[in-house]
Amino acid sequence: MSATACLSHKEDVDGVVSAVLIKAAFEADTVVLTDYQNIISKLDGFSSPDLLPKFNRIFVSDLGLSKKNEGEFVEILGKLVSANTKVVYIDHHDLSADVASLLKKMGVLLIHSVDECSSVQIYQKFKKRLLPHAAFFAAAGSLTDYMDTRPIASAIVSRYDRQFLMLESTVLSYIISAKQNDDEFLIDLVNFLSEMKYPHDIKGGFCIAEKYAQKVSEAIKKIEGSITRTKNIAYVQNNLALSASGIVNFVLGTSDRQVAIVYKLKQEVDSYVLSIRGNKSCRVHLGRTVNRISSELGGSGGGHDMACGALIPRDKLDQFIRILDNHLA
């Protein structure tokens, strides 16, 4: 049987619309969405004996690697390639030269640039297979990933009325955040949008976004008094039924520190999930720095220069914050 699958990031617009574009361009039969903590387990599922013969092509998109998982990632992709599966890896997070070289040598088609978000790279590479309207999804991905001023993205964004694009992109972002624990909804969302429909066409979408915005507003009020400040970092624990990424920008905005961290306990792994943001006064590449520090402490992490995440063992959180604070000095 000849089929196409896609594994993509589930937590933001760039990851979800990357899956939308791949499904639209290649009529992907199977779409799987995951967070960074479960990349390996989800990817490994494709190499299981019952699934391995099923797919002749697998796309992996918008899923950045850390020092902790890059070895396993390469190993699994090697299994897939050895089984004559065409593997395409598309990403915009930092990737070591050694890993990039290994992937190319084993036959993986690597589409990688830190200069453009994943959905823009997908659109640019496969736009001949897509309807012109697919550019909207690349524009939305770049806008919500704060990469809309990059060369290719800015040209795509300029095609749209900016207010319309901001409204649609923000609504989609809030819908995705609100439905993080509903994988079935997110897959249905990918299928719906792959028909080149707008976020405002999603039944009840604006209502979902409005309710999520209210939750974010209430969360900020509850945690404002609990924010702790070091020399360079403002950080706070999130005990609410809300993702840390939905709060961290507000913490950064209300503090006078270079970096904000919002952390939430993930009981099943006895670790904290951290969402980290920096402002313009931050002079270090947060993604690279966090990747290195978290790996040294037995966790994982990484991302962009001013926006990244990490998974830190519960008993190492204070140490992580102290080390990062010293790096920012």
Residue, then its C-alpha position, 0 to 999 in steps of 0.5 A: m500500500s502506498a500512503t503518505a503520513c505527516l507528523s507535526h507540532k501540535e502546540d502552535v499555528d506554525g506546526v498545525v498549518s504545516a500539517v495543513l499544507i502537507k495534507a493539501a499538497f500530498e493528500a496525506d492519509t495520516v496526520v499525527l500531531t505531537d508536542y516536543q516531549n513526545i516526538i520520539s514516541k510518536l515518531d517511533g510508532f511509524s517504525s513499528p512492524d504493522l505501520l512500517p510497510k504502510f507508508n511510502r512517504i513520511f513528513v516530519s515538520d516543525l519539531g525541533l530537536s534537543k541534545k537529549n533526543e537528536g540521537e534517537f531521532v536520527e536512529i528512527l529516521g534511519k529505520l524508516v529510510s532503510a525500509n524504503t520510506k521517503v522521509v522529509y524533515i522540515d524545520h526552522h529550529d537550531l540543528s547541529a551540523d553533525v545531525a544535518s550531515l547524518l540525515k542527508k547522508m542517510g537519504v532524508l530530504l532535509i528542508h531547514s532554515v532558521d530564517e523562515c518558519s516551517s510553514v513558510q518553508i513548506y509553502q515555498k518548496f511545494k507551492k506548485r502543488l498548492l492552490p494560491h490561497a495556501a499562502f494564507f496559512a504560511a502567512a499565519g504561521s509566520l505572524t504567530d511565530y513572530m517571523d513575519t518580517r523575514p524575507i520570504a514571509s514578509a513577501i507572503v504577508s504583504r498579499y493580505d490585509r494585515q488586520f484581517l491576517m492578524l485577526e484570523s491568525t490570532v483566532l486560530s492560535y487561541i483555538i489551538s491553545a484551547k484545544q491542546n488536550d483534544d487531539e481528535f479536534l486538532i486532527d479535524l481542524v487540520n482536515f478542515l483547513s486543508e480544504m483551504k477554508y479560513p479560521h472564521d469558517i470554523k464552527g464555533g471558532f470565535c466563541i472558543a477563542e473568546k473563552y480562551a482569551q477570558k481564561v488568559s485574562e483571569a490567569i494573569k490576574k491570579i498569578e501577578g502577585s506570585i511572580t518572582r524576580t531575579k536580576n534578569i528573569a521573572y518567573v512564576q508557576n502556572n497551576l491553572a488549566l491553561s498552557a504556560s505559553g498562553i501566559v508567558n508573554f504577559v509575564l514578560g510584558t508586566s515585568d522589567r526583566q530580560v526573560a520571563i519563564v512560566y512553568k507547569l508541573k507534568q506529574e507523569v514525568d516529575s518535571y516542569v514544562l517551561s515556556i520561556r520568552g525574551n525581550k529585545s534587551c536579551r542578548v543571548h540566543l535563548g533556544r541554544t542556551v536553554n538546550r545546553i543548560s537543560s541537557e546538562l541537568g537531565g532535561s531537554g529544551g530549545g527553540h528560537d532566539m527569543a522564544c523557547g521551551a524546556l522540560i526540567p526535572r522537578d528538583k533541578l528547576d531552581q538550578f536551571i533558573r540560577i544558571l540561566d540568570n548568570h548567562l544573561a548577566 
